[in-house]
Amino acid sequence: MANNSLLTVQNVSKIYQMDGISVKALNEVSLEIKPGEFVAIIGPSGSGKSTLMHLIGCLDVPTSGKIILDQHDVSRMTERELSEIRNKKIGFIFQSFNLLARTSALENVALPLSYNGTTETEGQKLAQVALAKVGLGDRLYHHPNQLSGGQQQRVAIARALVTNPAILLADEPTGNLDSKSGKEVMKNLHDLHQQGKTIILVTHDDKVADLAERKIRLKDGRITK
């Protein structure tokens, strides 16, 4: 596979043991993602897309095969090494927002920077810039319960952006939103892609996946298309 890929997944399988039975969640999956791409990983429940997302997101390691992320082989890293890579290289956007309830938008967004040695003053500046990028420059001090679902997800996008990661990894980002808010969030992701961000979107929804420039379809742990 080419060396100019940001992410290379090579013959990756993942087997879980459940009640003494081996379950193959991924079966010899290979894919490449280049810098600046917007890719949707799509498939029904049980297709293996969540497992693949966990592996790409350095939340787990494969049973076999190799994953190279930004020239780092993450396939056999320890939990501590994976944690460092996650903090530096990946911005996560979750379906359920995962914001701290008693904390302002600004503090929520600045939080990842507190783990990498950024000063509080610098962190707040970077958080303001990230919130402005998603159209929430006027909501810095609002708490999650003072924001709509769409605005909360945009805070989550800003938090994912603030460390300037190599990849934005969005897991069903519109899953908890009404259609209007969902469209706003997808527009944010589209705009970030236009600015050169690499985005991997995990979804079961073809309409959401249509906004990506490339789709990778999974079924029964294999890429079908």
JOMO-V265701 format. One record per residue. N is the residue number from 0. PSI is psi in whole degrees, 0 to 359 (NA if undefined). OMEGA is omega as a letter, one per 20 degrees, with the letter a starting at -180 (* if undefined). Layout:
BEGIN
n->N psi->PSI omega->OMEGA
n->N psi->PSI omega->OMEGA
END
This chain:
BEGIN
n->0 psi->154 omega->a
n->1 psi->149 omega->a
n->2 psi->349 omega->a
n->3 psi->12 omega->r
n->4 psi->143 omega->r
n->5 psi->324 omega->r
n->6 psi->129 omega->r
n->7 psi->123 omega->r
n->8 psi->118 omega->a
n->9 psi->111 omega->r
n->10 psi->48 omega->a
n->11 psi->129 omega->r
n->12 psi->150 omega->r
n->13 psi->122 omega->a
n->14 psi->129 omega->r
n->15 psi->147 omega->r
n->16 psi->119 omega->r
n->17 psi->114 omega->a
n->18 psi->41 omega->r
n->19 psi->1 omega->r
n->20 psi->137 omega->r
n->21 psi->125 omega->r
n->22 psi->122 omega->a
n->23 psi->101 omega->a
n->24 psi->327 omega->r
n->25 psi->141 omega->a
n->26 psi->98 omega->r
n->27 psi->53 omega->a
n->28 psi->133 omega->r
n->29 psi->136 omega->r
n->30 psi->162 omega->r
n->31 psi->142 omega->r
n->32 psi->128 omega->a
n->33 psi->159 omega->r
n->34 psi->135 omega->r
n->35 psi->0 omega->r
n->36 psi->154 omega->r
n->37 psi->105 omega->a
n->38 psi->135 omega->r
n->39 psi->130 omega->r
n->40 psi->117 omega->a
n->41 psi->144 omega->r
n->42 psi->160 omega->r
n->43 psi->173 omega->r
n->44 psi->135 omega->r
n->45 psi->5 omega->a
n->46 psi->342 omega->a
n->47 psi->1 omega->a
n->48 psi->325 omega->r
n->49 psi->321 omega->r
n->50 psi->314 omega->r
n->51 psi->319 omega->r
n->52 psi->318 omega->r
n->53 psi->322 omega->a
n->54 psi->315 omega->r
n->55 psi->323 omega->a
n->56 psi->6 omega->r
n->57 psi->33 omega->r
n->58 psi->351 omega->a
n->59 psi->167 omega->r
n->60 psi->152 omega->a
n->61 psi->158 omega->r
n->62 psi->320 omega->r
n->63 psi->164 omega->a
n->64 psi->183 omega->a
n->65 psi->141 omega->r
n->66 psi->121 omega->r
n->67 psi->118 omega->r
n->68 psi->115 omega->r
n->69 psi->47 omega->r
n->70 psi->11 omega->r
n->71 psi->128 omega->r
n->72 psi->107 omega->a
n->73 psi->3 omega->a
n->74 psi->330 omega->a
n->75 psi->25 omega->a
n->76 psi->154 omega->r
n->77 psi->167 omega->r
n->78 psi->321 omega->a
n->79 psi->317 omega->r
n->80 psi->319 omega->r
n->81 psi->319 omega->r
n->82 psi->318 omega->r
n->83 psi->317 omega->r
n->84 psi->316 omega->r
n->85 psi->313 omega->a
n->86 psi->327 omega->a
n->87 psi->325 omega->a
n->88 psi->342 omega->a
n->89 psi->133 omega->r
n->90 psi->119 omega->a
n->91 psi->137 omega->r
n->92 psi->115 omega->a
n->93 psi->157 omega->r
n->94 psi->322 omega->a
n->95 psi->17 omega->r
n->96 psi->313 omega->r
n->97 psi->43 omega->r
n->98 psi->152 omega->r
n->99 psi->124 omega->a
n->100 psi->322 omega->a
n->101 psi->23 omega->a
n->102 psi->138 omega->a
n->103 psi->163 omega->r
n->104 psi->315 omega->a
n->105 psi->314 omega->a
n->106 psi->322 omega->r
n->107 psi->316 omega->a
n->108 psi->324 omega->a
n->109 psi->343 omega->a
n->110 psi->312 omega->a
n->111 psi->333 omega->a
n->112 psi->337 omega->a
n->113 psi->342 omega->a
n->114 psi->350 omega->a
n->115 psi->20 omega->r
n->116 psi->5 omega->r
n->117 psi->138 omega->r
n->118 psi->158 omega->a
n->119 psi->318 omega->a
n->120 psi->313 omega->r
n->121 psi->320 omega->r
n->122 psi->319 omega->r
n->123 psi->324 omega->r
n->124 psi->313 omega->a
n->125 psi->323 omega->r
n->126 psi->321 omega->r
n->127 psi->317 omega->r
n->128 psi->316 omega->a
n->129 psi->319 omega->r
n->130 psi->323 omega->r
n->131 psi->324 omega->a
n->132 psi->331 omega->a
n->133 psi->16 omega->r
n->134 psi->23 omega->a
n->135 psi->31 omega->r
n->136 psi->342 omega->r
n->137 psi->11 omega->a
n->138 psi->27 omega->a
n->139 psi->321 omega->a
n->140 psi->10 omega->r
n->141 psi->143 omega->r
n->142 psi->161 omega->a
n->143 psi->321 omega->a
n->144 psi->354 omega->r
n->145 psi->5 omega->a
n->146 psi->150 omega->r
n->147 psi->168 omega->r
n->148 psi->317 omega->r
n->149 psi->320 omega->r
n->150 psi->322 omega->r
n->151 psi->320 omega->r
n->152 psi->327 omega->r
n->153 psi->326 omega->r
n->154 psi->318 omega->r
n->155 psi->323 omega->r
n->156 psi->317 omega->r
n->157 psi->319 omega->r
n->158 psi->321 omega->r
n->159 psi->328 omega->a
n->160 psi->334 omega->a
n->161 psi->333 omega->a
n->162 psi->4 omega->a
n->163 psi->58 omega->a
n->164 psi->163 omega->r
n->165 psi->325 omega->a
n->166 psi->136 omega->r
n->167 psi->123 omega->a
n->168 psi->109 omega->a
n->169 psi->116 omega->a
n->170 psi->106 omega->a
n->171 psi->55 omega->a
n->172 psi->342 omega->r
n->173 psi->5 omega->a
n->174 psi->329 omega->a
n->175 psi->16 omega->a
n->176 psi->153 omega->r
n->177 psi->169 omega->a
n->178 psi->324 omega->a
n->179 psi->312 omega->r
n->180 psi->322 omega->r
n->181 psi->319 omega->r
n->182 psi->321 omega->r
n->183 psi->316 omega->a
n->184 psi->318 omega->r
n->185 psi->327 omega->r
n->186 psi->319 omega->r
n->187 psi->314 omega->a
n->188 psi->320 omega->r
n->189 psi->315 omega->a
n->190 psi->319 omega->r
n->191 psi->323 omega->r
n->192 psi->318 omega->r
n->193 psi->331 omega->r
n->194 psi->2 omega->r
n->195 psi->4 omega->a
n->196 psi->143 omega->r
n->197 psi->125 omega->a
n->198 psi->131 omega->r
n->199 psi->120 omega->a
n->200 psi->125 omega->r
n->201 psi->124 omega->a
n->202 psi->159 omega->r
n->203 psi->357 omega->a
n->204 psi->115 omega->a
n->205 psi->324 omega->a
n->206 psi->319 omega->r
n->207 psi->316 omega->a
n->208 psi->331 omega->a
n->209 psi->338 omega->a
n->210 psi->346 omega->r
n->211 psi->162 omega->a
n->212 psi->348 omega->r
n->213 psi->142 omega->r
n->214 psi->139 omega->r
n->215 psi->115 omega->a
n->216 psi->131 omega->a
n->217 psi->144 omega->r
n->218 psi->131 omega->r
n->219 psi->40 omega->r
n->220 psi->7 omega->r
n->221 psi->153 omega->r
n->222 psi->125 omega->a
n->223 psi->341 omega->a
n->224 psi->NA omega->*
END
